Amino acid sequence: MKRIKDAIHKDIDLTKTELDIIDTPQYQRLRSIRQLGPAYLVYPCAQHSRFEHMLGTLFMAQRIIDAVNENLPETDRISLKDTFIVRLVALLHDFGNLPFGHTLEDEGHLFEKQWQSETRQQLLLAPVSSIIERSIKEAFGACHQKDQGERAARDVLAKVKTTLVKEEIGDVDELDYAYIPDIVGNTICADLLDYLRRDAYFAGLSGQYDERVLSYFTLADIDNGKGQLRKRLVIQLFKRKRGRKRYDDPRRDEIRPDALSALVDMLRLRYSLAEKIYYHHAKREASAMIIKMVASGIKAGILDEKLLCTLDDGSLLDYVERYRTNATDATKLRHLQISQELAKRLRSRDLYKPAYELKIVEAKSREKVNELMVDWQKRYDFEESLANLVNENPLDIIVYIPTQEMGAKAAKTLVQLPFGNGSSFCSLENLATRRELPAEYRDIRDIVDRELRVLDTKHRMLWKLSVFVHQGVERTSLIKKVCEEWFQSAEQYALVDIKASAASKSLSNKEKMEIAMLARTTVSTPPSGSEHRCSFSRLLDVVDSLLGSRAK
């Protein structure tokens, strides 16, 4: 074991295998990838890295294991083998991050999630897998058990990889060892318990939670909805009545209001950090610029996922700014110029400002929002079409729509309640549906339910579609008007009016309405070969065509 000093947890112990992993060039790259992406432009001290967070997650995973084992009889405790796997998963859970953390994936949708990507599995996971395999084989070889070592290595590597992939997409219910991803990254977990304290600390905010929540962790067999029992990590919300040994004993176990309060306090803290850091307007503006910089670099042919696996935050900006080419392709050169100018603006903190924002829960047409959120090429097409419509530079307009990650994942944590023949389980958010609760606890249940619903609503209100523009853009009000009609109205009169004026067409209001209605009907079915064109740009084409058919 080697002990490493940490600003949050003080001492973190690492095994030789873990040290060998973090000493690889691939892992050391994480030292220069900031945990909070561009939040340092708002909070200057938020320079902590993915490297530190991964070590902190490992530390908290071990604390959860220790707490679970204290609450279970020796025969049911987490084995040394599974402890080894949990620690590896914790150490690797964000290992596949590209520069600026989750910005390019979860906010920009430029790439698949880290462990859904074959490229990152090959370039990043494969090298550390060989270290894990060698370590296991050496341990068994020292005991003259070579065959067992090969089988154990295959089993461990399969579990580590499967856990990383399944946990990332929230599909762990069918795993025989579902409690392993529960410990690391599912609901209230090691990941959350580390980043709540770490992000708050380095942003200079207050961010403490009651560590007694760790003492409530245990494991239990829970039906996964398919008639299969799976061992899951749960939080025990009660304490055993002294002397009570049988479930039919009239002396009831007592629900712990302090445990419920600790969980709700943690959710409040998660929302507070979301509001102050993760969704801060300047961070969102910088994230949007980073996303467009990389998207333009991809279109220019200078960036791809394989290259990004070798870069960090600073080297990505350096690479884009310093790139030189003898290419003559005008389109690619235009995209390259956009990418390089955005890199320069990020360096000088020349941030964009919102011209239009829409709380997505209030959107009239989720289809228009979704097509731009899930398909970055359609979003890029929208930006260029909007810029051309209002006669602005495409460089100066960026659409930002992050994934609908409401930050309320922790409310899905499983809790254990003392009901009937054995114990009853439900998610924290479904506690209000449990009518079996004794009368004296129903007020607590209702208070928790109200708190969770308020927090969920507040998280949803943070989720916005934004159209950001550079400060030099003059037609901000026109951009806002077009976006308001496009996302919040069925008819596009402003768009037709702009197009008619540009084409020197003198049309009556009735004619403009007819064109707007006909264009909306015509554009509903995308033509073949337009898979990366958004519905907005297709509508512009239809309007142009309809205007062209009208006499001057």
N, C-alpha and C positions, 0 to 999 in steps of 0.2 A: 504493500500500500504506500502511496505517496500522498501527502497532505498539501492542498493548495489553499491559499488565503483568498477569501471572497468578500466583497464589500457588504453583501446582504447576509450570507449564511456563515460568515467567518471561516470555518474550516470545512473543506470538502475533500473526502478521501477517495482516491482513485486506484484501481487495480492496475497491474502491469498491462493487461490487455487493453484497458481503457486508455492508458497513457500511450500505448503504441498507436491506437486509433487517432487520438487527438494530435499526435506528432506528425501525421501525414500532411503533405502539402495541401491536399483537398480540404482537410479539416482546419488547418491554420488559416485558410482563406476567410473563414468565418469571423476571425478577429477584426476584419476590416469591413464587415457587413453590419450596419447598425440595426439594432433590434427594432427601433421605431422608425426606420426609413428616414424620410426628410423632416421628422419632427424636431431635429436639432436646429432647424431654421426658426423654430418658435421657442423651444427650450434649449438654450445653448449647451447645457450639461447633459442632454440626452444623447450622449455619444456611446453608450454601452452597446455591446455587440451581441450577435447571435451566439458567438462562442461562449460568452459569460452566461447567457440564458440557458444554453444547453447543459452546462455544468450545474447550474442552479436547479434545473429540472431533474437531473440525476439525483442531486442531493435530496430534493423533496420526495422523489419516488422512493428512495430508501427510507425516509421517515415514515411514509405511508405504509410501507412493508412492515417496518418495525411496529407501528401502531396496530396494524391488522393482526400480526402474530401475537401481540400482547392480549388481544381480545379473543383469541381462539385457542382451543385445546391443542396440545402439541401435535396430535395426529392430523389436524386440519390446517396446519400453518403452511405458509408459502415456502416451497422447497428451495434449496440452494440453487438448483438448476433454473427454476423460474425466476428467482431473484436475479440471477445472471442475465436472463433474457430481458427482464424489466429494465434493468440498468442500461443494457445496450440500446433498447428501444428509446429510452429517455435521452441517451447520449446522441442518438441519430435522428430524433423526430423532426428536426428542422435542418438536417445536414444538407438536404437538397435545395436549400434556398438559393435563388439567384440574387444578384445585386439589389439592394434596397428592400430586402426581406420579401414580404408577400405582395408588394406593390404591383409587380408585373403580372402576377397570376390572379390573385383574389380581387384586385381592384381594376386591373387592366385587361384581364382575360387574354393576354398575348400568348400564354402557354398553358399547358395542362398543369394541374396541381403537381407538386414536386415528385411524389412517388407513383403517380399515374404515368409518368414520363419514362419510356424505355431508355431515352438518351441519358437521363440522370441516373437511372438505375445502373446503367453500364459504366458511365464515366465516374460516378461518385460512390455508389454503393458497392460495386464489384471490388474495388481495391481494399476497402475495409473488411469486406467479407472474407478475403483471403487471410487477413490478420486474425480474425475470429476463428476461422477454420484451423489455422496453424496452432493457435493457442490451445484449442481444445484437444487437438491430436497430440500435442506435446505433453499435455497433462495426463492423458490416458496412456501415452507411450511410456511415461515414467513409471507407470504401474503395470507395464507389460500387457496392456489391453488395447492393442492397436485397432482391432476390428470394432470394438465398442466405441473407440474414439472417432472413427469414421462415421459410424451411425449417429453418434451424438452430435457431431459437427453438422451433418446434413439436417438433423432435426432442429437444432438451434437456429441455423441460418434460414431454414424455411419458416420457422415461427417469427423470427425477427422481420423478415421481408413481408410476410403476410400481414403481420400486425401493423407495420408502417402503412401499407397500402389500404387495408380495411379501415383503420382508425381515421385516416385522412378523409374518407368519404362517408364516415359514420355507419359503416356496415359491419358491426362486430358481433351482432346477436347470435350468429350461428357458429362462431369460433368456440372450440372446446375450452379455450383459455381466455374467454372474453374479459376476465378481470384484469388481464395484463394491459390491454389498451385502456381500460377504465382507469387504471392507476396513472398512466402517463398522460393521456390527452383527452379523455372523454368526460365531459361535465366538470364537476369539481375534482380537480386532478393535480398532478405534480406541475404540469405546464402552467395552469392558472395560478396555483399557489406561489410559484416563483415570479411570474411576470407581474402580478398585481403589486407585489412589494418592490420589485426591481424597477419597473417603469415609473412608479410613483416617486421612488427615491431619487432617481437620476433626473427626473423632470422637476424636482424640488417641491413636490406636492406631498401632502399627508396621505398615507396609504397603508394603514395597518389593519389587520384582521385578527380575530381571536384564535390563537394557535391551538386552543383546546379542541377545535373542530377535528384535529387529527386523532384525538382519542376516541372519536365516535366511529371511525372506520372499521368495517369488518367485511367478511365475505359471506355470501349466501347463495344457495341454489335457487334460481328463478327461471320460470317458464319463459321461453323466448317468443311465445306466440304461435309456435309450431309444434307444441307438445314435447319440446326438448328442454331439459333442465340444463342451464348453463351457470357456472359459478361467476358471480358478479360482485363488484365492489359496491357496497351500500353504506349508508350512514345511519347508525342506530339512534333513533330519536327517543329512546326511553332508557331507564335504568331498572335493573331487576329489583323487585321487592325482596328485601332481606328475608330469607327463609322460604321463599316461594320456589318450589321445585317442579310442580305440575301445572300444566296450562289450564286445568280446570279448578285450580286453587282460587277461591274467591278473592284473595288478596291480589289486586291487579298490579302489574308493572306500571310504573309512572312515566308518562311522557315528560321529556325535558324541554321546557320552554326556552332555556338558555341555548340549547342546540339549534332550535329553530331560529332564534334571534341571530345566532352566529352565521347561519347560512344566508339569511336575508341581508345581514350587514355586508356579507361578501358580495352579494349581487348589487347592492347599492354602490359599493366601491367600484365594481366592474363598470357600472353605468357612469359613475363620476369620471373615471379615466377615459371612457369612450367620448364623453362630452368635452372634456378638457384637452385630451391629447389625440386620440385616434381619429376623431371627426373634426378636429380644429380646422377652421377655414383655411389658414395658411398652409397647414400640412396637406390638406386636400388639393389646394392649388398647386403645390410643389409636386405632389404625387401625379397629378394630371399631366404636368409638364414632363416628368420622367417617363410616363407611359407613352406620350406622343413622341418623345425623343427616341425611344427604343423602337416604336412602331415605324417611324420614319426611317430609322436605321435598317430595319428589316426590309422595307420597301426599296431602300437604296442598295441592298445587297451587301451591307457591311457588318450586319449583326445576325446571329442565329443562336439557338439555344445551346449548341455545343460550345461556342465561343464564350457565351455568358457564364457557363459553368467554370470558367477559368478566371473570371473577373470579379472584382469587388466594387463597392460604391465609388471609390475614388478612381480606380483604374478604368472603370467604364466611362466616366466623364472624360478622362485623359484620352482614351482610345478614340472616342467620337470626335473630340475637338481637334486632335492631331492627325486624323485620317486624311490621307492625300491619295488622289486617284487621277489617272490619265483617261478615264472613261469618257465617252462622248455621248452616251445616252442621256438625252435632255431630261427625261422623266426621273431617272435615277439620280441625276445631279440635283434636281429640284428637291427631292426627298432628302438627299444628303445635306443640302444647305439648311433645310428645316431642322434636321437632327442636330447639326452643329450649332446653329443659333440658339436652340433650346438649351444645349449644354452650357453655352456661355451665359445665358440668362440665369440658369440655376446657380452657376458659380457666383454671380454677382447679386443673388437674391432679388432678381428682377421678376417678381411674381405676378401672375395674372390675377384678374379680379372677376367676380361673377357678374355676368350680364343678365343671366336668367337662371332661376333655381326653382325646382319643383319637388315638393315632398312626394316621394313615389307612392305613398299610401293614398295620395289625393289625385293621382293621375287618372284621367278619363280613359285613356287607351294604354293598357299595359303592354299590348302587342308592340306599339311604337317604342316603348321604353325597353322592352326585353330584347328586341332585335339589335339595338345598339349596345346593350349590356353584354350579351353573350357572344357577339361577333365583332371583333375589333376592326375588321376590314370594312364592315358596314358603318361602324362608327367613324372611321377615318374618311369614308366616302361622304358621310353626312357633313363632317366638318368642312371638307373641300366644297361641297355643293352649297352649303350655307354661306361660306366665304365668297364664292363666286356670285351668289345671288345678291348679296349686299355690297359687292365690289370691295371686299377686304382681302388681305393676304391670308391664305390658309394657315400659315405659320401662327397667326395671331388669334385663332379660335380653337378651343379644345373642349370636347364634351367628356364629362367625367361621370361614370355610373358604377360605383363599386358593387360587389356582390351583396345580396341581401343577407348579410351576416349580422343578425340583430343583437349579438352579444348576450343573448339570454340562454345560451346553451347550458349554462350551469344550472338553470332551473329544471333541467331534465334529469338531474342527479337522482339516483334511486335512494329512497329512504325506507327504513324498516320500522314498523309500528306494532305494538303488542296487542294483536287481535286474535280472538278465537283459538282454534287448535293450531298453535304455532304462531308464527309472526306473519304479518301482512306487509306487502311491498307495493310501492307506487312511486312515481316520480314526484319531486317536490311540487311541480306545477299542478299536479293532479290531486294534491292533498285535499282540496276542497270537495272533491267528489266522494270522499270516504265518509259515508254516513254512519259507519260503525263507531266512530269516535264517541267516547263517553261525553255526556252533556257538558261536564266542566271544562272540556278542552275545545269545544266548538267555537268559542270566542277567539281563541288563539288561531284556530284553523282559518276563520273568516278574515282575521287581520292579515295573516300571511297571504291569503288569496288576494286580498285587495292590494297589498304591497307588490306582489308579483305582476298583477295586471297593470298597475301604474307604471312599473319599470318597463314592462314589455311595450306599452304604448309610447313611453319616452324614447326607448331605443328605436322604435319604428319612425318616430318623428325626426331622428337624426339621419335617416337614410334618404338621400337626395340625389336627383339628377341635376347636374350643374353644367352650364355653358360658360366657360371662362374665356375672357378676352384679354389681350395685352393692353396696357394702359394707354398705348398710342392709338387704339381703335376709336374712331369718331362716331361710327354708326351703332353705338351700343343700344340706343332706344329702338332702332329698327330691328336689330337682332332679337331683342326681347319680344317685340311684337310678333315677329314671325314664329318664334319658339312657342309663345303663348298659344297662338292659333294651332300650331302643329300638334302640340302635346295635350292641349286642353279643349280643343274644339274639333268638330267634324268638318267644318268648312274652312277653306284656305283663301279667303278673300284678299288678305294682305299680300300673299304670295302672287296671286294673279295680278293684282294692282301693280306690284313691282315689275313683274315680267312685262306687262302691257306698256308701262312707261318706258322700260328699256328698249322695247321694240317699236316705240313711237306709235302705239295703237291707241286710238281714242274710242273707248268703249263705255257704254252706259252701265250703270250699276246692275241692271238686269242681265246684260250680256256677261258681265264679270261673274255674277252668281251662276249663270248657266255653265260657263266654262269651269268654275270651281266644282260644281256638282258633277259634271260629266268627267272631269279629270279624276275625281275621287273614285268614281265607278270604274273607270278604265284601268287605274293603277292597282286595283285590288288583287289582280293575278300577275305575279312577276313573270316576265318573259324568260325563255331559256337563255342560258349564257349570262345571266345577271346575278349569279349567286352571291357576289360580293358587293352588289349595289343595294343601297338601302331604299326603302319605300319613298323617302323624301326626294332623293335624286331622280327616281323613276317618275314621281309626280311632276317634277320640274320639266322633264322631257315631254310628258304628255301635255302640259300647259303650253310649252313652246310649239308643239305640233298643232294644238287647237288654235292658238293665236295666229300661227302661220296660215291657217285655212281661212282666216277672216280677212275681209277686204279692209284696206286702210281707210 
